[in-house]
Amino acid sequence: MSTSKLSFQEFGPNEKSDWTQQIEKELRGAEWSSLHTDLEGGIVLEPAYTKEDLIETVELPAKGQSHVDLVEAIEVYNESESNKKILDVLNRGASSILLYLQEDVDLSVLLKDVLIQHIAVHYVVEGNGSEIAKQIEGIAVERDLDLSSIRGSINIDPIENLARSGDWFEDEIEDFEELGALLSTSLSSMKTLCVNANLYHNAGATTSTELGLALAHGHEFIAKFGPEHAHRFWMNLAIGRNYLTEVAKFRAIRLLWAKLLEGYNADSPLHIYAETGLRNKTIFDPNVNMLRTTTEAMSALVGGADEVMILPYDLTYRTPTPLAQRIARNQALVMQYEAFATKVHDPASGSYAIETLTESLCEKAWDFFREIESKGGLLEGLKDGWIQSRIREEADAEYDAFERGDIVLVGTNKFPNKDEKMGEVATTPLFNLSTSDGDVIEKIQAVRLSESMERERLNAE
């Protein structure tokens, strides 16, 4: 057996034009461009990429934390019952909890036996975060905990509330004073500048528009409170249906955020929370939602999210069952412990396609961000209404593509089961029923693509 070194010189170097010619040869006369895929926002995905396509390989900024948390959401109506559920889901594999709180909640009951120094707890509050902060501080003192060990967020995003409801919690000045007060608490490790940008995706914005809005949303807080609080940011992004684009999206937001902070001579990792989006979820053939959320969650993990929440597959038509919640939790656990999707920093690095998509999204999102800032910022854009108009135009274009069949939702506009009846089980169908606007601005409305078709089918049963 020869011990001489192997040589691959006979293969010679290949340029992209060589690959293009070979592909066109295999296509028997069809052009290379016939395999192009037009993505949203004017971005084109080519069938093959080479090193020639890369402007440069960019090293992503550091993540917000060294590990990935698997999040489960709980709506709190009764503290004792919710406490039992918190302990149960933590014992079943969740490593982070997101709590939707009512007014006058008693955290000492809600968090009984919950080791808040070892998990991240996110508190979604309707405007009054200071009271929640006081209760958390009190629990920490009572348990003799180091306040710096308390992780999570106090989420009272007044801009998202304005965009979603059309109104402030109280008024603009008071809402921002309440948000600013959270920065002076002793809970220095908790995120209190929360950017809930998931609304933009669920309302139908394209990916580049979504990123530009998320950046402008965060910039409003930087402008009001200063870049010295950059470490207190927490950003919520919804995950969409296009796998490669979503991987690139989560990579792009880190680069964009770092570029924004660089303008302030600041540097702090962005903490990214990702949840599966609602835009493409359906009432009919709901088991397909499990396939959708699986690929979506994987794209967020590969893209570098710090936390991921998979919404239950039946959320579109009823209060999620324990089985649906268990499946959602186990989807994430399989990715973490069997696919090892959380073990590698930036696994998409070096992929010519994803690197190129990341660069394209960064360029388009940054241009849109600059346009927003040139017109006075996100708040002025919402008050003027042009932000809402842009999202509505993009949502209408996406819906037209869905109706044409260019966007496929299996079981709804492709291969529907005509014998399937959902009327009896659809106890709380997730429809956008609101038609009025708020007192301050025209609100941005989250609408699922399949809503009109589903209404017709349910009414026909």
Buried (B, 14 or more C-beta within 10 A) or exposed (E): EEEEEEEEEEEEEEEBEEBBEEBBEEEEEEEBEEBEEEBBBEBEBBBBBBEEBBEEEBEBBBBBBEEBBBBBBBEBEEBEEBBEBBBEBBEEBBBBBBBBBEEEBEBEEBBBEBEBBEBBBBBBBEBBBBEBBEBBBEBBEEEEBEBEEBBBBBBBBBBBBBBBBBBBBEEBEEBBEBBBEBBEBBBEBBBBBBBBBBBBBBBBBBBBBBBBBBBBBBBBBBBEBEBEBBBBBBBBBBBBBBBBBBBBBBBBBBBBBBBBBEEBEBEBBBBBBBBBBBBBBBBBBBEBBBEBBBBBBBBBBBBBBBBBBBBBBBBBBBEBEEEBBBBBBEBBBEBBEEEEBBEEEBBBBEBBBBBBBBBBBBBBBBEBBEBBBEEEBBBBBBBBEBBBEBBBBBBEEBBEBBEEEEBBBEBBBEEBEEEEEBBEEBEEBBBEEEEEBBEBBBBBBBBBBBBBBBEEBBEEE
